[in-house]
Amino acid sequence: MQPQQIKMNFIVFDIEAANGFKPYSICSFGYCLADENFNVLTKKNIWINPKCKYNLNGTRENVGINLHLDKELLDNSPDFSQVYGTIKGLLTDPNVTVVGHAVESDVIMLNRTCQHYKLPCINFNFICSQLLFKLYKGEKDVRALNKIADEIGLTYNAHTSDEDALASLYTLKYLTEKTGRSIKQLVSDYNIRIGENKNCVITRTVSLTGQISKRNITKRAMEQITQYIKTSRIKPIAQKYKNKLFSMSRQIEISSQQVWQSIIDEIYKNGGKYTTKLSKCNFYLYDEEAQKSQSDLTRESYLDSIISKGAPIIKMPLKEFYAAK
């Protein structure tokens, strides 16, 4: 599939199995249907009788995962064959993009359950919020949904399928807000191959560019900013920042151009300049409302150390910078 096949609406789903030794023991299918702006249209958990022995305290004995299972509820719920048509309709809707977090594991459970009940495979395409977040952060390893939720300030009931689906949806929303890019654009930017489930054979969703390191992301961002400054040749119309040098947080630098361009324009229109060297700057700009990455925490720690030794550097939040217009 190509990026242009990303649909405007999203259906984000999550599956829990009641018995970790039996991948066909699906006990809940949770989903969120949302529009292109991530407004939730439907949020629902479909409870399913797994028709097997299961542990109410988790998928395996003593694993410590609370699946929020209610034996009476599950025992009185329909089995998978009875909700198969509903689930198939949701995942094969031609008007939505299907999303999951670590989605291949959910697709495997879905396939095993279809095979167990001798039902046709549900063929559909999908993307992964876990993969997108990893590529955005430039990290080597993927993160569990609860770890991402902690970083983006989201509270939810983990391992309740519809709540997990909601957290995955808000992960997508966070990525679009921080990058200024749509999911379709991010899929294109990261050269992501759309995942596919066809006849119970899974084609994983991956970045065809390969692992993007933090260093490469930063280098590419610096080159883009530097090229913009050279080609735009912004003429100063005021002298408020004459001969002053500005640095920015990594989070701002690696964000979309529409984020950092307005900052660069404001600096140069007021006689200032941009520098990548923290020790040389007079002002360090950062987004006070954003969760700081480890890179920015390290950079700010370095700034604090040289400021304490007399370096004339001012750490300025973006709100203050724009308010000074």
N, C-alpha and C positions, 0 to 999 in steps of 0.2 A: 504493500500500500504506500501511497505517497501522502505528504503532509496535507495536500488540498482535500483529502478525503476526511479530514477532521470535521465533524458536524458541529453546529452551533450549540446544541443542547448536550447535557451530560447525564449519563446514568452511572453512578458510582456504586459498586456493590462489594459486599464482604460476606464470606461464608465461614461458619464454625462447624466443626465436626465433634460429635459427642464422644467418640472413641478414637483416640489417636492411633490405635493399631488398625483401625478400619476406616480408610479414607472415604468410603462410601457412606459413612454414618453422619451425613449432613443433618444438623438439627436446627439450623437457622440460616436464612438467606435475607440479609438486610440490604436495603438500597436507598439511595437518594436520587431523585430526578430533579435536575436543576436547569435553569435557562442559561444563556450565554454569559450572563452577569453573575452567575452562581447563586441566584435566588432559588431557594428550595421550593419546588412545586409539590413534591411528594416525598415523605420520609416514612419508611415502613420496614418492619421486621416480620418476615414470613416464618413462623415456627413450623418445624417439621418433625414428625415422629421418626426417629432413626431406625426403628425396628431392630434394635440390638441392645446388648448390655452397655451401659455407659456410667460414667462417674460424674456425679453432680458437682464435684469440686474441681473438675478440670478434665482435659482430654485424656490424661493418663493419671494413674494413682500418684498422689503426692507431688504433682507438678506445680501446684500453687497458682494455677490460672483459674480465675472465677469467670465462668461462662454465663453466669446468671441464669442457670437452668432451673426449671420448675418441673419436677417429674409429672405431676398431674397435668400440667399444661401440655408437655410434650406427648404424653401417652394419649391425650385426647386431640392431638393435632393430626392433620392429614399426613400421609406418607409422601415420599418424593414423587411417586407416580401421579399423585393427585394434584400437585402444584407444578409439575413439569411444564405444562402448557403456559402457565403464567410466567414462569421464569424464562422460558424460551422466548416468549413475546417481548419481555423487557430487554433481553440481551441482543435480540435480532431486529429491534426497531430501527429502520433505516434513517430515522431522523435524529439519532443520538450517537455520541461517542461514548463507548464503554470504558470505564476506568476502574482500577483496583489498586491496592497497595500491596506490593509483593504479589502481584496479581496471578502469576503463573501457578502458585501453590493453590489458589482458589480454583483455577481452571482445572488443575489435576483432580481435585476433589469432585468437581462437577462431572468430569469425564468418567471417573471411577463409579460414581453413583448412577450415571446414565447406563453404563455397562452392567452394573449390578442389577438394575431393574429392566435390562434389555430394551432400553429406549434409544432412539436415534441420537447421535451426538448433536449438541447445540453448537452450530458453527457461527462464530462471530469474531470480530476484530477488537483489539483493546490496546490501551496505553497504561502506563504504570506511574502513579504519583511518587512512589519511592525512587524510581529511576530519575524522574525529572528533578526531584529535590537533590539527589546526589550530584547530578550534572550541574545544577545551579550553584551548589556549594563548592564544586570542584574537588570533592572528596573521593578517596579511594574506596571506602566502604559505604554500603547503604545503611540507612538508619531505620530502626523500628518506628512504628507510627507514634508510640507514646513519647519517644525522644524528640521527634519532630514537633509534636504538640507542645512539649515543654518549651521548645525554642520559640515557637510562634505565639505562645501565650494562650493556648487553647485548652479548655477543660472539657472532658467528655468521659463517658463510661466505657473504658477499654474492654474489648472482647464482647461487647454487645454489638451484633452485626450492623444494625442501622446506625449506631453511634460511630463505629469504626468507619463506615461509609461516609458519614458526615465529616469526620476528621480528615479523610482523604480528600473530600471535596474542598474543604477549607485550606488544605495544603496547596491545591491548584490555585485557589483564589489568592493566597499569600504570594505565590510565585509570580502571578500576573501583576499584582500590586507592586512588588519589589523590583520587577524588571521592566514594567511598562509594556510588556509584550503579551500577546494573546497565547493561549495554549497551542494553537495552530502555528504561530510564529516560533514558539519555543521548540516545538517538534522539528521544525525546519532548521532553526539555529543549531540545535544539538545533533542534527542529522540522525534522527531517531527512526528506526525501522518499526513500523506498527506491528504489534503482535497479532497472531492469528491462531484460532483454534478451528481445525478442519478435520472431520472424521477422527476425532480424538488424538490428532497429532498437533502438537503445539509448536509454533514458531515464536520464539521469545522476542520480546520487544527490547531492543538494545540500541545504543548509539553506534552507528557505523563508523564514526570518527575515532572510536576507541576511548579509553580513559583520558579525560581532560584534567590535567594537573592544575593545582592552584597557581603554580608558577606560569604555566602557559596562558591561563585565563587572565592573569594580571598583566603579563607581557602584551597580550593582544589588546587589552583595554588601554594600556599606556600608549600603544602605537596609534590606536584610534583617536584618543584625545589629542595627542601631539599632532597627528595629521589634520585634525579639525582646526586646531589653532593656526597651523601654517597656512592652510588653504582659505580659511574664512577671513583672516587679516582684519580682525575687529578693531575699529578705530575708537580711541577713548573720547568720550563726550563729557567726562567729568574727571576730577583729580582726587576723588575721595581716597583711593587706594594707590596713589602715585608711588611707584618704586616699592610697593609691598608685594610679597610673595605668598601665595596660597598653596597649601596642600589639602588633600581631601582623604576621608576614610576610604579603605579598600572597598567597603560596601557601596559607596557612592561611585567609585571609579569603575567597578565591574558591573554596575547597573546599566540600564538601557541608555542610549544616547539622549533621549528626550529628558532624562533625569539630569545628567551631568552637563548637557549643553547649555541649559538655562543658567547654571551656576558659572560656567566658564564665560558665557556672554556678559554676565553681570560683573564679573571680576575685571575683564578687559575693558568694558565700557567705562569703568571707573578708574582706569589707569593702572590696575594691578596686573600681575602675571601669575601663571601656574608653574609649580615646581614639583617634581617627584621626590625631591630630597627633603625629608622631614626636618633635618637639622638646619636647613637654610630658610625655612618658611617663617613668615611673621604671623600667619593665621592658619589654623587647622580646622577645617570644616567637617562636621559630622551630623548624622541624623539622630537626635536625642530620643526619638520615638522607636527606633529600630533596635532589635536584639543585636548586640555586638558579637561579631565573629571572634574566634580566637586570635586571628590575625590582627584585628583592630584593637583587641585588648592588649596585645603585645606592643603594638605601635603607640598606644596611649600611655602605656607604662614607660616606654622609652621617652616619650615627650615629657612626662611628669618628671623624669629623672634629670633631663637637661634643663627644664624650666627651673627646677629647684637649685640648679647651679648657676642660674642667672640668664639663661637663654630668653630673649624677648619674644616669646611665642604666646599667642592667645588662642585658646581652644574655644571655637565659636560654633554653637549649634545652628543648624540651618534656619530655624525660625527667627533667630536673632539676626542672621545674615540678611534674610529677605526683609525683615522688619526695618532694616537700616537703609532700604532703598530711598 
